[in-house]
């Protein structure tokens, strides 16, 4: 396959940004800034919000597990089209308060959309690109996630003055527009990733990949208090007004927006992918420490920027680590496995926080547990750095194996 020309490459980047803006930044993360409004309207309380958040990420896990098989059977593009339409319908349905089970079902379908978008968007974006451009293109595409969170955080308070319905309808409309714009990128054709069997990994590369999986999972756990409860923490614990707390979630979105280009495109390019994983984990630990050390609204907001940077830096870097170690044909399989780990980590973290709220432990206990997970994640990322450096060249998959 020949490399795309500049206009085609530009569309690919913009379409990737649009998919992640809607499928991840809006469909997944808009739940955070909408929580104060949902609490105010008595749709949810903190405990039920945590459990519903875990349902959302459990659907992420399921979709990440199913993605390799679905893409081999139906193609990457067709699966992506279906799930984006599910995202449109699920967020529109969430505008109607038919009870906790209804909201949970809508969030589960939204989770399937987000899980698919985060796995398949990089695959659609890098098809036919030479290796030197992949990190930059994937990093720029993930910029869209942060833009989506910032837009949702700033726009939602304008349409939720009386109830959350307007916020959910706004998210649905943006997702529909993004789906229409990216329809061409999601062509139902068999890609290299879906048409061939992955080349096997050797023992040393497999060990490195498994350590990366564990570190990535623990990093996901430590990001939960910021990723889901930043606005709720500001509103409930620090007594920030409902609208201002929702808008403060934009800080996390700003971090998501700069994380991909900063860490994936700059740090990874000049210091290496392995170093970038350690940097991301360390930034996450810094964000959690800021919340635990100071109950200050400005510092909590600043910590949201840092955690967002860490999270959206870690995601494309780990995707490219999979590509480097597993090769183009193994990328879908291993990136799906890591995505399962990430969403499983968030699901466990969210369920754990729900149990803490139910027991009356509160937000601080959630950040303390996150700090423990963060320390373990840093340790594992350093271990991955050494193991992947020592991986034998023959153990790293590179050549495709035809089906």
N, C-alpha and C positions, 0 to 999 in steps of 0.2 A: 504494500500500500504506500503510495507516495505521500510525502508530508503536505499538509494543507497550505495553501497560499495565505498571505496576510489577511485578506478580508474574511476568508473562511475561518482562519485561526481566531480573529477578533470576534466573529459570531460565536464560535465555540466557547470562548472565555465568557462572553456576555450571557450566553445561554446557560452555561454552568453556574454563573453567579445568580441568574434568575431562578434556577431550579433550587439552589440552596437557600436563597433569600426566602422563597415561599415554602419549600418543603421542610426546611429545618428552622430558619430564622423566624418564620411566621407560624407555621403549623405546630412545631414543637414548642418553641420558646415563648410564644405570646401568652401561654398559660400563666407564666410568672407575673407579668404586669397586669393581667386580668384578675388575679386572685384577690387583691383588695376590693375590687368592685363586686366580685362574686361573694366575698365575705359580707360586704355591706348589704347586698340584696338577699342575704340568708340562703343562697344557693348551697354554700359549702361552709365548713369550719376548718381550722388548720388540720385536724386529724383526718377528716374525709378528703381534704385536698391532697394530703401526703399519700393516702392509699390510692386515690385516683391517679396521681402522678406515677405511682409504681405500676399501675395497669398500663399506662401509656408506654412506659419503657419495657414492660414485659412483651407488649406487641412488637416493639423494636427488636427484642431478642428473637422472637418467633420469625419475623420477616428476614432478619439477618441469616437465620438458619436455612430458610427456604430459598433465599435469593439465588445461590448457585444452581440449584435444580431448576428453578423457574426460568432462569435466563438461558439455560441449555435447551429447555423445551420450547420457550416462547420468544426468545431473544431479549437482550438487554433493553432495547428501546421500547418494545411492546409492554414489558413489565413496568417500565418507568411510566409510560402513558397511563396505564390502568391505575397505578397507585397515586399518581398526581390527581386524577379525577376523584379517587376516594378521598383525598385530602380536601378537595373542594367541597364535596358533599358532607363530610364529617364535621368540618368547621361550621358550615351553614346550619347543620342540625343542632350543633352545640348552642345555638342562639335561643333554643327553646328549653325552658326549665321543666322537664318531665321527671325530675328526681335524680338521685345520686346514681342509680344504675344506668339511666339514659346518658348522663354526662360521662360516666366511666366508659360506656360502650363507644361513645363518640371519640373520647380520648384514645381508646385502643385503636380505632381505625386511623386516627391521626398519627399514632405511633408507628403504624405500618408504613404510612407515607414517609415519615421522617427517616425511618430505618432504611427504606429503599433508596431515598434520595442521597443519604450520606455514603451508601455503598456504591451505587451505580453511577452517580454523577462523575466521580473521578475517572471511571472506566470509559464513559462516553467522551470525556474531554481529552483523554490521552491517546485515543486510537489513532495510529498513524503518525504520532509525533516522535521525533528523535529524542533520545534520552536527555539531552542537554536542556530541552524545553519543558520537560514534564513537571519538575518541581515548581517552576514559575507558574505554569498554567493551572496546576492544581491549587497552589497557594492563592492565586488571584480568584479562582472560582469560589474557594471557601470564604473569601472576602464578602461574598453575598450573604452568608449566614449572619454575619455581624450587622450588615446593613439592614437586614430584615428585622433583627431584634431592636435596633435603634429606631427604625421606622415604626414598629409596633408600639414601642414604649412611649414615643412622642405623640402618636396619633390616637392611641386607644383612649387616653383621658378625654379627648375631644368628643368622642362618640359614646362615652359611658357615663355621662353626667347623672343619669337616672337609673340605668340598669346595664348589665353586661351585654345585652343582645347586639347592640351596635358594634361592639368590638369584635364579636365573632363573625358577624356579617362582613365587616371590613377585611378580616383575615381571609375569608372565603373568596371575596372578590379579587383580592390581590393574587391569591393562589390560582384562580381561574385565568387571570391575565398572564401570569407567568407560564402557565401550561400552554396557552395559545402561542406565546412568543417562542417557546422552546420545542414546539411540536416537531420541527424539522430535525433538530438534534436527536430526538428520540425516535428516529426511523427504526422500524422493526426489521433490522438486518442482523445477520449473525456476525458478531465481532470475533476477533482472535480469541478473546477471553471465553466466549460462549461456544466456539466451534471446535476447540481442542481440549484434550485432557492436560491437566497440569503436570509439568515435569516434577519428579520426586525430589524432595530435599534430602541432603545427606545428614548424618547424625549431628555434626557441630552446628550447622545452620538451623536444624530443627530445634536444638536446645536453645539457641539464641532467640528463635521465634517464640518459643513457649515462655521464656523469661519476659520477653516483650509483652506477650499476652497478659501475664500476671501483673506487670507494672502498669499496663494500660487500664486494666480492670480496676486496680486500686486507685489509680488517678481519677477514674470516673466517679468512684465512691466519694473521694474527698471533694469533688466539685459540686456535689448535690446541694449543700446549703446555699451556695451562691447562685447556682443555675436555676433553682426552682423557688427558693424562699427569700431571695434578696429583698424584694418589695415587701413581702409579708413581714420580714424581720424589722425593716425600717418602720413599717406601719404599727406593728403590735408592740415591739420592744422599745423602739426609740421614739415612738409617738409622732412620726412624720405623717402629714395629711395623706388621705387616700390617693388623690391625683398626683401629688408630688412623689409619693412612694412608687407609684406606677411609672412615672417619668424617670425616676432614679434608676430603674432597670436598664435604661439606655446606656448607663455606664458599663454594664456587662456586655451590652451589644457593641459598644465602641471597642471594647477589648477583643470581642470576637472578630470584629472587622479588621483590626490591625494585626491580630495574632497570626493569621495565615501568611500574609505578605511579609511580616516582620521575621517570623521564626522560620517558616518554610522557604521563603524566597531569599532571605538575607543570611540569617544565622546558619541554616542548613547548607546554603550554597558555599559560604566561606569557612565555616567551622566543621561542617559535616552533619549528616542526618543523626548520627548517634549522639553527638554533643547536643543537638537541638532537642532530643528527647529529655536529656538531663536538665537543660535550661527550662523547658516547659514545666517539668515536675517541680523544680525549685521555685519558679514563679508562683505556682499553685500553693506551695507551702507558705510563701511570703504573704499571699492574700489572706489565708486562714489566720496566720499569726496576727495580722493587723486587726482583724475583727476581735480576736480573743484578748489582745493587749489593750485596746482602746475602744470604749463604747462611744465613738464619735461619729456623727452622721457624715461629715466630709471624708473621714478615713474609711468608713465602711463603703461609701460610694467609690472611693479610689481603689479599694480592694476588689470591687466588682470589675473595674477596668482590668486589673492585673489578672484576676482569675479568668476573665473572658479571653485575654491574650494567651494565657497558658493553655486553656482548653482548645481554642481554635488553632493554636500553634501545634499542639500535640497531634491533632487529628490528621492533617495532611502529611506531617512528618512520618507518622506511623504508617500511613498508606504508602508512602514512598519507600519506607523500610521494607514493607512487604514486597513491593515491586523489585527492590534491589536483591532481596534474598530469595524470593520465590519465582522471579521471572514473570514475563507478561501473562503466561498461561496459568500460573499459580496465584497470580495477584487476586483474582476474584475469590478464590477459595479461602486464602489466608486472610484477606481483608474482611471477608464475611465472618471468619472466626474471631478476629480481633473486634469487629463491631458487635458480635454477640457478647464478648467479654465486657466491652464498654457499656452496653445497655444493661447487661446483667449487673454490673457494678452500680449503675445508677438505680436500677430497680431495688437492689438490696439496700442501698443507701436510703432511698426514699421510703421503703417499708420500715427500715430501722428508725427513721425520723418520726414516722407516723406512730410507731410503738412508743417512742420517747415522749411525744406529745400526749399520748393516751395515758402514760404513767406520770405525767406532770413534770417531766424533766426540763422541757423548754428548749429554746434555741441554742443556748450556750453549750449544752451537752452535745448537740448535733455538731457544732463546730469543733468541739474537743475530740470527738470520734473522727471527724474529718482530718484533724491534725495527725492522728495516729496513722490513718490510711495514707496520708501524704508522705510521712517519713518512710513508710514501707515502699511506696512507689518510687521515691528518689533512689533508695537502695537498689531496687530491682533495675531501674534504668541505668544506673552505673554498672551493674552486673552485665546487663545487655550490651553496653558499650564494649566491655572487655571480651565477652563471648563472640560478638559479631566481628570484632576486629580479628579474633583468632580463628574464625571460620575458614575452613579449607576451601580454596577456589573450586575444587571438584564437587564440594557439597552444596554449592549455590546453584539453584536451578536457573537455566538460561534458555536452553533450546526447547521449543514447543514439541509436544508429543501428539501426533495426529490421532484423531479419534478412530 
